[in-house]
Amino acid sequence: MPDQDSIAPAAPLARRLDGVSSSAIRDLLAITQRPDIISLAGGLPDPSLMPADRISTVVAEALSERTTLQYTATVGTTPLRETIAARAGAHPDAVVVTHGSQQALSLLSQVLLDAPGEGGSDVVVEDPAYTGALQCFDLIGARLHRVPLTADGLDTDALEGMLAAGLRPTVVHTVSTFHNPGGVTLSPRRRRHLADLAERYGFWMIEDNPYADLWYDTPPPAALATYSDRVISLGSTSKILAPTLRVGWMIAPEPVRAAVELVKQSADLCGSTLTQTVAARLLADDGWLEEHLTGLRRVYGERARALSAALAERIPRLSTTHPDGGMFVWGTFTDGTTTSDLLERAVDEGVAFVPGAAFGPAHRSSLRVCFATADPRTLTEGVDRLARAVDASAVR
Ligand SMILES: Cc1ncc(COP(=O)(O)O)c(C=O)c1O
């Protein structure tokens, strides 16, 4: 037995974790699990709208073939890659199935970005940005450059100004359609402009696109990949089928696709053959899928309208987006209310939201609310509670 003095402390964690914190939203979700709280904080699709019976039937069918219990290719099963490619108008070889689209972001960060000791990489993100992407870029130690998000999506004129001033990003990350958290969509003009900038300055665009099928009135503009071959397209079954499948994908040109395959081998060897088989069968069943999506669009559309209307009526000092797809409304207080302070009072009143600072330091007076998980009556009650919290903070 070594004496106490000769026991060395355990080796520290890798330096790349310095300053990387847990997602504020994940932490918040833990607080808002209380049953008396109406949580508008999570970004969760409604489990009652997930096709549980259909999934159960397909799982039973799939398990009759023992191959669904086996390992599969690192890039995913062939039927799923073919189905994803057919829906996107791409070649199946360009598809890599990932463990949710979050894994695609993580793998892409490793494949495209250099760590600070290797010279570092510059990455453009939207302001506000999807926190899951920020975490991946932070973990590598990329230098982040925030470009404002406007009603038309990423402000490509502001980006052009930064590029003209010398910025040379490796990647521009965009949630182009029904933004999380911003609720807005990149206009066709700006898609074209962004694609032109990518050609001129040689960066990759990551189009992070899990919400495109959740449109409420009219379909969104064509995907960025129709404008340029500098696009890496990400998609997911999480918001349209069920997050538990953990089936997302990336459609990427060579050599990015090959590099991702290599890194994915070390991450997980392969995804789940079973859930990929389920996803392939559901996504390939056009008639069923269309009916299912039509149902989701109707219900989520009603909820989006109910939440927007209640916020406009009850909290006029909150200027909000009016999303025509996705799951989120983004609001900004016109009187400078600090939303992280407001949250405490809101939780006392029985409602939760995500303060804007989670998505970027400039957004202290903004908040994100999710309309997907609650019915219109609950959403209206949640807004009533929020209005009481706002009134109470104005009184102090
Ligand atoms: C913009 C965006 N990208 C990616 C993801 C990750 O989703 P998943 O890994 O479930 O596909 C989310 C989840 O909320 C998201 O909002």
The ligand as an ORCA input file, in Angstrom:
! r2SCAN-3c Opt
* xyz 0 1
  C     -32.033     22.901    -34.900
  C     -31.875     21.542    -34.304
  N     -30.944     20.727    -34.789
  C     -30.749     19.492    -34.284
  C     -31.531     19.033    -33.233
  C     -31.237     17.654    -32.703
  O     -32.295     16.797    -32.909
  P     -32.128     15.217    -33.016
  O     -30.735     14.872    -32.560
  O     -33.174     14.650    -32.122
  O     -32.329     14.884    -34.460
  C     -32.524     19.844    -32.690
  C     -33.325     19.390    -31.545
  O     -34.077     20.090    -30.932
  C     -32.700     21.140    -33.244
  O     -33.634     21.983    -32.781
*
